[in-house]
Amino acid sequence: MTSQLVVSPFAKSSFSGGGSANECVEVAHTADGGRAVRDSKDPAGGLQFYGPGHWAAFIDGVKAGTFGG
């Protein structure tokens, strides 16, 4: 089960830029070692939660170029 207890401040990537073109997500740690993710433009709009294993798999995919970026 994924913990929905956020235990750190939300942070966004330093690559997100600034000003009105600031479109990215913010990420915070959860109590179980997973992550909570929210839209930086609408922080009150809701959260998505990912357990530690799913978050690790996502990061591994990003590093491997799986998502075409």
C-alpha positions in Angstrom: 0.0 0.0 0.0 1.2 3.5 -0.8 1.5 5.9 2.1 -0.4 9.2 1.5 1.5 11.0 4.4 3.7 13.7 2.8 6.8 14.2 5.0 8.8 16.8 3.0 8.1 20.1 1.3 7.2 19.9 -2.4 10.1 20.8 -4.7 10.3 21.3 -8.5 13.2 20.7 -10.8 15.7 23.5 -11.4 15.2 22.8 -15.1 11.6 24.0 -14.9 12.4 27.6 -15.6 10.5 30.5 -14.1 7.9 33.1 -14.7 4.7 32.5 -16.6 6.2 29.7 -18.6 6.7 27.7 -15.5 4.9 24.4 -16.3 6.1 21.4 -14.4 5.3 19.1 -11.5 6.4 19.2 -7.9 7.5 16.2 -5.9 7.6 15.4 -2.2 8.6 12.4 -0.1 6.0 10.2 1.5 6.3 8.4 4.8 6.9 5.0 3.1 9.8 6.3 0.9 7.5 6.9 -2.1 6.6 10.2 -3.7 3.6 12.5 -4.0 3.4 14.5 -7.2 1.3 17.7 -8.0 0.9 20.2 -10.7 3.0 23.3 -10.0 0.3 25.6 -11.6 -2.5 24.1 -9.4 -1.0 22.9 -6.1 -4.5 22.5 -4.6 -5.8 20.5 -7.5 -4.9 17.1 -6.1 -2.0 14.7 -5.6 -0.8 11.5 -7.2 1.0 9.0 -5.0 3.6 6.5 -6.0 5.1 3.8 -3.8 8.9 3.4 -3.5 9.1 0.6 -6.1 7.1 2.4 -8.7 9.0 5.6 -8.2 12.3 3.8 -8.5 11.2 2.1 -11.7 10.1 5.5 -13.1 13.5 7.1 -12.3 15.3 4.1 -13.8 13.2 4.6 -17.0 14.0 8.3 -17.1 17.7 7.6 -16.8 17.6 4.9 -19.5 15.8 7.2 -21.9 12.7 5.0 -22.0 10.4 7.9 -22.4 12.0 9.4 -25.5 13.4 12.5 -23.8 
